[in-house]
Amino acid sequence: MSRAAMLSTTHWTAGGERITVHGRTGAHKLFVRQDGPAAGAPVTLVHGFPTSSHDWSLIVPRLAERGHRVTTFDLLGFGHSDKPRKHTYSVLEQADLVEDIWATLAIADTALVAHDYGVSVAQELLARNPGRITKMAWLNGGLYPDLHRPVTVQRLLHGPFGPVLARAVTERGFRTTMHRVLGRDVPDHDLHTMWESVSRDRGHLLAPRLLRYIDERRTHKDRWIPALEGYRGPTLFAWGPADPISGAHVLARIRERMPLASVTELAGPPAVGHYPQVEAPDEVAEALGAFLGTS
């Protein structure tokens, strides 16, 4: 069965709006959308670096069809949300903003699904208030900082010459990097739509600032790892083992530390890499649908 094409960014953003929410540095406008019946059980999806909520565009309709109220958004500095140039980006503030989105949309308890950068935001949210998270699903991300293996361009962008290097980042370079972390082929059209989210308002220049989350993972590991491993609610890992950043080597520790969690290893063939929801949307939607149930 052929993989469906991702929605265009125009189509995706037409289904949402920019709303004002507040974090520790003040007010910001974030792109937010909700899909599915208003009375459905809430599910919140948090995207990764360096892309946007558009990564979930092949997953959201499937969850909405099952009766869930699905909330997606672009984190600060990403996609169609505000991208302040000289801002000190922080996972802690991103969590503040998620909590304010929930307050604005009158979302109390919610299932939470997180990928990549989003797993750090989710770990912070769990550390603050695990009781409001009804179920927790994780896709590939740096849950354990000692196992995180950033690709070369990430290491360079995170280094002292990052701001200079960011100016040289192009769509061609973005595609090259993506192909190195993907396990399955993703059509160029879809990679282009992902690049549109990254480069909107010259957002690719923010990469060195956003990549500070790598340091935050180390700083907050004594809170975040216990939040991950100590969560008592239903837990699913939908994981691409071919991911060079956080693949099979992370999954091995997950199985060791959390033996009661459900694991869907997207081993193929071919095995899935760093973007399960983009590379294997049917399998991820099926796994999430079975895990979340029918609202």
Secondary structure by P-SEA (a helix, b strand, c coil): cbbbbcccaaaaaaabbbbbbcccccbbbbbbbbbccccccbbbbbbccccccccccccaaaaaaaccbbbbbbccccccccccccccccaaaaaaaaaaaaaaacccbbbbbbcaaaaaaaaaaaacccccccbbbbcccccccccccccaaaaaaaccaaaaaaaaccaaaaaaaaaaaccccccaaaaaaaaaaaaccccccccccccaaaaaaaaaaaaaaaaaaacccbbbbbcccccccccaaaaaaaaaacccccccccccccccccccccccaaaaaaaaaaaaccc
